[in-house]
Amino acid sequence: MGISMKKKKIAWGITGAGDKIVETMKAMEKINKEYEDIVDIEVFISKAGDQVIKYYEISHDIERNFDKVWVEINANAPFLAGNIQLGKYEFMLIAPASSNTVAKIAMRMGDTLISNAAIMGQKTDIPIYILPSDYEEGTTITQLPDGNDLKITIRKEDVEHVKKLAKMYETFIIKEPKDLLNVFKKHFN
């Protein structure tokens, strides 16, 4: 007789970063299909993230491909931070993470759903994986929803927050959306 395995839960937080949002969603859709038998990916979207996914017109794709999708009401609703503390999630993924969210976690400001959950996760040794929109200093070109390019200069202050996070216990920085698959391989293969 086969033992039915309870699926492991992952919390995927989406913040207000437009850069890499479409590639991240496509990578996560692939991962969701590949791991659907063993993993439940629950999606938590910040208030700013909700605006961004509507702006990029991908909110329907997310709702179609993921069973559980919640949008932030406040720092404690939906009840993500508490459930992370209680160990209900194997790990938390924040992708893409805006420079605002990265700074809040680095500075221990848990006043949003995603930053609060990440800080609580760190306090209870839950692995936190973060794909920051601002990874290294310099100028980058990002694509707007209408196909036009937008030039962004990433400042050293934002990169310093990323470096600070990288030094934190059980906190891992992911550089590119294609690297998200490695996180799932590490935990489930």
N, C-alpha and C positions, 0 to 999 in steps of 0.2 A: 504494500500500500504506500503510495507516494505521500510525503508530508507536504501539505500546502504551505508555501512560504509566504509570510506576511511581507508585503512590499516595504522597502525602506523609503522614508520620506526625505525629500530635499526641499529646502526653501530657496527659491530663486527671487532675489530682489531686483527690481528694475527702477532706476532713478532717472532724474531729468537730464541725462546726457544723450544728446542726439548723435554724437560721433560714435560709430561702431554699433549703433542700435540695430540696424537692419541685419548686419552680418551676425551679430550675437543671436538675434531671434532665429535666423536660419540655422545656425549651429545648434541651438537648443532644440529646435524642431527635429533635427536629425538624431540628436542624442535621445530625445524623448521616444522616438520610434525604435531606436536600437535597444534601449533599456526598459521598454514599457512593461516587460514581464517581471522585472525586479524592483523598479523604482517608480515612485509617484513624485512628479515634480509639481510642487505647489508654487504658484506665482503671486508675488506680492509687489504691487506697483505703488510707488510714492505718488503724492499729489502732483509733483512736477513731472514724474515719469508718465503719469496718465495724460498730461498735456502733450508730452513729446510723442508718445505712441499714436495719439490722435493726429498730430501734426504730420507724422511720417506715414499715416494711414495703415498702421499694422495692428491696431487694437483688435480687429476682427480675426486676423490670423492667430493672434495669441489666444483669444477666446475659443477659436475653433480647434486648436491643437493641444490645449491644456485644459484638463477637467476643472481644476480649482484655481480660480483667478480672483484675487482680492485687491481692492484699491484702498489706500490709506485713508482713514478717517482722522486719526491722530496718532501720537507716539505709542499708544497702547491698544489701538483698535485698527484692524482686527488683532486678535490676541496672539501676535507672533512672538514677541520678546519672551513672554511667559512660557510658551510652548517650546521655544528654543532652549530656555533654561532648564525645562523639564526633560530635555534630551529626546524630544519627539522627532527631531530631524538629525539625520546622519551628518549633514553639514549645511552651511549657508553659503550661497553664491550671490554676489552682488555684481551684476553685469548688464549693461555698463554702469560703472560708478562715476557719478559726476564729481567734479573737483569739490563741490560743496559737501557731498556725502563723505568723501575721503577726508576732508578737513574736519568734519564733525566727529568722525570715528577717531581720528588721530588726536583730537583735542578733548575727547570724552564727552561730547555733547549729544546726549541721547534724546533730542527733542523732536525727532521724526521717527516714523515707523521703522525705517531701514537702519538708521544710525543706532537707535535704541536696541533693536534686535541684535545687531552686530556686537555692540558693547556687552550686552547680556550674554551672548554666545561666548565671547572672549572670557568673561568671568567664570564660565562653567566649562571651559576647555572644548567647546564645540569648534571644529575647524571652520574658518571663514576664508572664502576665496573671493578675491576682489579683482575685477578687471577695470582699472581706472581709465577714464577717457584721456586723462593727462598723465602720460607715462614718462616721457622724457622732454627735457627742455628743447625749445626750438619751434620752428614754424611748421605747421601741418595743414594739409588741405582736407576739409571734410565736405561731404556731399549733402546738399540740402534736398528736401523732398522733391523740389521741382527740377532736380538734376543739376542745378548750378553749384559751383564750388564756393566754399567759404574758407578764407584763410584765417587760421587761429594761431596765435603765438602762446605757447605753453610756458609759463613763468616758473622760475626756480622755486618760488614759494609753494606752488602746487606740487611740484616734484618732491620737495622736502617732506610734505605730508605723506606722500606715497612711500618714501624711504622709511619714514617713521613707522608706518603700518607694517612694512616688510620685516621690521625687527621685532614685532609683537608676536607673542606665543600663539602657535597654531593659526597664524594669519598668513595667507599666501597671496602673492600678487601674480596675476595672469596678464600676459602682455597682449595677446591677440585672441579674437573669438575662436580661431581654429584650435587653440590650446585648451579650450574648455573640455574637449573630449578626454584629454589626459587625466583630468580630475576624476571623471567617472571611471576610467580604466583603473586608476589608483585605488578607488574605493570598492569597485564591484567586479574586477576581473581576477 
